[in-house]
């Protein structure tokens, strides 16, 4: 059953022009047959992948919609009667008349949205005449000063680089915090003016605005925030809001010098820390103040809170651990035993913050750089619901932080294409129901006939809010088959199913856009036509969907045994689609579309998504957030890393993710998504230490050493967050980064069978070969 690793190599664009991948590309017609497929009927979609992938440029007119309640957009699958100027919606079969401005439509004059190759199109949405220009993007930096001076210097350096990369019209604000929260009024350039908030207690949004003079609380010298007769709005905003923008959020071109001075003057938190205590850090209040400020100044406009955190919150709302160092930060064991006294209260606080940010249309990004945990497990809701970015590193001086932080502001080919204020809607054929979505979004609670009874993730809706999204953002949509009585009758069966995804969002350039992707797949009779089901199986997508599904179940269901669930699912799948003679394991074989799936499941069982031992709750939350938001190709690398061999004997080539691939005269390059490992065999390491690569007669050896470095750099340059680069040698301490990911085909129990120069793994885990033998034996019994 072992498959050649090169078989997993993806084509140039595995997601296709629509950036949509199905677990099954042919769907069974009945609920019973769908349940027998084991792997859920699901779709992974990247809603705003790079515009370069589109077949047509953005269309400069509004989309044409089907009549309510369908409201689907005109698409290539619509049937068109050019003579009668009518189009029939493929989703609900309603007949719609073309409006007058489509009068010139004919078989030889077809709008772009009807071209066969334009299954994904984008529309430019123009506001009504006289409407104000959209506000530029807003970046509010929230900086933790409870760090040592060296760490703060790294933060200042990265901040200066970030500000230099921002467009000049972008609005910038600054909040710093330690024991107290300091909001800097950048618009007061004469001297440094700061609003101070106590970090020990929760502050309501109204109290924050009142203290800043941005509410109608009757504070002397500040007008109430109501529209008075004769008061002119500026850019569509009340003058008081404009005042708030001009005081706290300024264009980079106007505040670059002020910001530079503030960064120069910034010092570590001066509040004394008693011996045996942690620093007093009020992260929750700082984020509260930031959210309140943005809600008052730029509601409904694309804005990001970018929090740079250097340790755990120990004061005020959002506390994750007490100040006393004798109390350890909560572990998975504590959470399982309900022995983390601060956890639920902190989660409730961040849930409230998430709801506030979503209602305002704003994003929370977190850059956590500390050896200790900072509270990502508690913040997960707020980050994920707002579509925020998250990066976890050991230090602000580490390349993972520095390069990732710089990447979000960069333009060009490595730009993330940060977009704002998105909504994601689904429409589909009436025999399909939407169970829900897993990914960086929030339900808009748009209930209707297309909602399934069974909920997965954020369900009971067909529309979701995406405050922040980028080119890599991916969502997983789960579906249920729910055939109507009419569709089951002969003559009424439509051979095709249709699903339309509509994403409206604020483009990085500022204008609003609508992107519509319409896809079609075949219905098949699963009980009689297994072959078509098998031909339409996408094993990479299926592996990632199951990984996201069990990660969700592990979070929301107590006592959920992920390993047992995966094993049972794999046995059922192999029993259903394998080719074998009953009770004869040696006769078992799988179609090529399933050949890698057992391998994926084997590695998923051993991955950080299932085995949380030796990972902190923060690390687990970080891994799962990225698994839920990344593309299928990237997520597969998280589950099953790729391994490439470099040697004198052959060109670089993929090898098995197995300890047997280690050799003394090889260099191995492991891409595990979160880390990239360059592993030198013992002989290669000895030659390098003797500096053979510097001698003219050994130029080939120098090239061999350089090749994996260049390949690793290509991987690092194209990825966010930037992975950790580990360069290690065989038998060295950091070799564990490679050994932990390899199949333990040689362990201390079988050391006598290991060829010279290879390696062994000290583990009691079963090898992939033993795993497959058990799988075959159980599958043929079912």
Secondary structure, DSSP 8 states (H G I E B T S, - for coil): ----GGGG---TTTTTTTTEEESBSEEESSHHHHHHT-S--EEEE-TT--GGGSSS--BSS---B-STTT--B--TTSEEETTTTEEE-TTT--EEE--GGGTT-BTTB--GGGSTT-SEEEEEE---TT-------EEEEEEE--S-HHHHHHHHHHHHHHHHHS-TT-EEEEEEESSEEEEE-TT--SS--EEEEESSS---HHHHHHHHT-S-S--TT---SS--TT---BTTB-HHHHHHHHHH-EEHHHHHHHHHHHHHH--S--S---TTB-----HHHHHHHHHHHHHHHSTTS-EEEEEEE-S---SSTT--S-SBTTS----HHHHHTT--TTHHHHHHHHHHHHHHHHHHTEEEEEEEE-SS--SHHHHHHHHHHTT--EEEES-TTSHHHHHHHHHTT--GGG----EEEEEEEEEE-TTEEEEEEESS-EE-----TTB-SS--SB-S-SEEEEEEE-TT--EEEEEEE---TTTTSTT---SEEEEEEEEEEE-TTS-EEEEEEEEEEEEE-TTT-HHHHHHTB-HHHHHHHHHHHHHHHHHHSTT--HHHHHHHHHHHHHHHH-EEETTEEEEEE--TTTTTHHHHHHHHHHSTTT--TTS-HHHHHHHHHHHHHS-HHHHHHHHS-EEEEE-SSS-SEE--SBGGG--TT-EEEEE-SSEEEEEE-HHHHHHHHTTGGGSGGGHHHHHHHHHHHHHHHHHHHT-SS--EEEEEETTSGGGHHHHTTSB-SSBGGGGGG--TT---B------HHHHHHHHHHHHTT-
